[in-house]
Amino acid sequence: MLKPFRTFKGGYRFKNYAGQPAARLVEADIPSKVIIPLMQGFGTEINPCVKKGDTVFAGQTIGRDDEAISSPIHSSVNGVVEDIKRMNYFKREVTMAVIRTTNTSREIPRLEGHSPEWWKLSNEKIEELIYLSGVSSLDREGIPTRFKSSIIMPQDVSHLIVHGVGSEPYNISLDLLLDGKNLLHFFEGVNILKRIMPNCRVHLVINAHKKKIIEQLVKLSSELEWLDIYPLEPKYPQGYDEMLVPTILKQKFPYGYSAANIGVVVLNIQATLAVYHAVAEGIPLIERIIALCGPSMKENIHLKARVGSSLEDLIKSRIKENVPYRLVLNSLLTGVTLNDLSLPIERSYSQLIALPENKEREFLSFMRPGLRRDSYSRTFLAKLFPGIRKRTDTNQHGEERPCISCSFCEEICPVRIIPHLLSKYVKKDLIDETLMNYDIFNCIECGLCSFICPSKIPLLKQMKEGHEKLIMQGCDRSQCILPYFNLKGIEGYRGVTKL
Amino acid sequence: MQFLRKTLDNFYDLINKNKRLSKFKPVLDAGDEFFFGTSKVTTLPHIVDYIDIKRFMSFVVIALIPTVIAAIYFWGWYFLAMVIVSYTFGGLVEVAFAVARKKEIHEGFLVTGLIFPLILAPTTPLWVVAIGIIFGVLFGKEVFGGTGRNIFNPAIVGRIFLTITFPKIMTLNWQAPFTGGLGGFLHYQNTLDAVTAATPLALLKSQNIATSYTDLLFGFCSGSAGETFRIGLIAGGIFLILTKIVDWRIPLAYLGTVFVFPFLSNRLFHTTFSPGLAQMLYGGLLLGAFFMATDPVTSPFTKPGRWIAGILLGVLTVLIRGLSGYVEGVMFSILLVNCLSPLIDTMVLKARYRKK
């Protein structure tokens, strides 16, 4: 059923940034060597079950641990295991399997027992397929199966949210993901998920501007009473679990814990498609569609690439190298910078954003009319001409100044806290329960306050500092959450997984 | 541009060589940043908003441009001299403190230095302007720790200091404006019939003579240099609200209260306040409501706090105008509410974050 439009207070709509990815898919070549981290997406690190020198085929399980909360990991090419070593990967030591390709065929051996007529399969078989394909490790808390792929069990799930809001400055294209037959596959994927999580209500959340997709989905789902469709404004950070749950379910979110703790599973479109591919077609999760965004890319397209291909192979030739650039993973507001191009891509990647590293000083910068400058305030001409593509670069556009309490950060904060007030407390080192009382632990670290500040104060950094100092003093976020929520799966919870 | 860069670089060389001069690095830095922007890059988030404090402050200045041009038209080029004096001496205090504190120079005084002459009588002697701005910036802002920490609006502090110390200059010298033709654009100062016209508010209060709304709106009446051209003030205020530089709550609450409160009070308590619409157009209310009460540093930062401050401002203004010996109530009420803002904020925060 189509639900009326709804939204949340605060947040910011990033409109029309230069370098949006076009709805065109290019298949990347099979790399000559892949590096596969044995910790991908949701789940703990697992032990390899292959040795150095083993021959593996594409889709063969090379790591699996049924005891810990995890999902299997596969080789993504046909080849020989060259080495298994521990490497530095996003500030952690992670075991990596290095596999040299021997056969560059694109063929992927299918999983056993899959069936295009999936409704004839038993629930056990479907769960097993989802688990074995590795799909169950996608997104913030994974897809619950009986194999401990998430912190809760499938029957505990009361709501399943599948979203394609696209609230980031750069998003993977919905038109591409749900093109033609894929829309039907996606819908089948939702049906499969409903089958393994029988007690849940399904909420499909789609960018309100994609009218055509919503129309088609409404037509498809007209007879299903367990499914609702919500058109939502693509306002950052609507795509966060923390914002989806309150907007859609009108339910409070246990900030700092995951949605799974209150029995909600949040998945995105690509994960749902992967569910369909795993169950109906038996394809293990060894390929990922990645959007190449940003003005520093030669072409803004989508790339279908094997997990474990190095960034160097994939995108080095696709970046404009004449100006210095910065490569960012997934989100321009919270994503990590990818400095080391030898790192591999993995399951959790969906956008790679390259933007110029702008250290140039600009003459009378603050007096420019600003046809291509995005701002929350309406002080640039760009607000009058929304059709013009906005420039993105990494310049700070101004010097740091003292806070003038303009309240922009308060207005834009999606969780209704007052960043400038908290940052003043932290700066003065006044760390006590007042901070907690002012809901500092509600911060979801979306980065909007730092984005918006006209005084260029690193508010997000100071808030994180405040968190750490408070925890050192014995104030914990559990004190704000646990007494008010009945959380599930708390034993298995290890903190929010954010890359 | 090349020339500027070279000059600045030469100065940097000079400062780096000479130890005594190196204290003045903040001045040079300010100039450098003003013309050439920044080369710093972001960490996280990777992109930031294009607005900075320079643009923020310069938009207030832009919104005041019609008022400044009108002031020159009505009062002659002498007003420009007042602006220059105000900027020079205000800037000097700012620089002195930046040098002493070894901190950068902040852009806040761009606004203070322009608003200050606008709230003075157009005949104020230049030395009085200088004293007023020095006192205002020094005791209104710098002693509290500079921009962002001041409790009072520096321009108001300066103005009130002058009102109290030089009552004769500040309250008696009202000048009739130049009207017709090119007006004050051809004159330096109106010397012919100075010290004649009483302000509309004084006329209303003492002799019960009302000035017509057209005269009030277009500025054909006496008053402070910047308060008479009310069409320009309204346009500037709306411009600031539309560009989100100031919050709409304070002006709306302030003007709304001034409009409604006299009516209610006259009905309920049998007072004899002048009617609301007239009060809104008399005196410096529009200038105060749009440009001074909205100063983000000195007004409450919480939204309910802004409503409360606005209503309080309105009530105080009407009360001071109607019941006290002073003709003008806007600046006193703004000063009073300025010192109440921290309290209002604390109360709002207490109510909002009650201990769970």
Interface residues (C-beta under 8 A of the other chain):
Chain A: P169 R326 V328 L332 L333 T334 G335 T337 I353 L355 E357 N358 K359 E360 R361 E362 F363 L364 S365 F366 M367 G370 R373 D374 S375 Y376 S377 R378 T379 F380 T392 D393 T394 N395 Q396 H397 G398 E399 R401 P402 C403 I404 S405 C406 S407 F408 E410 I418 H420 L421 N437 Y438 D439 G447 S450 F451 I452 C453 P454 S455 K456 P458 L460 K461 Y484
Chain B: M1 E33 F34 F35 F36 G37 T38 S39 K40 V41 T42 T43 L44 P45 H46 I47 V48 D49 Y50 I51 D52 I53 K54 R55 F56 S58 F59 E104 H106 E107 G108 G146 T147 G148 R149 L242 T243 K244 I245 D247 P296 V297 F301 T302 K303 L349 Y353 K355 K356
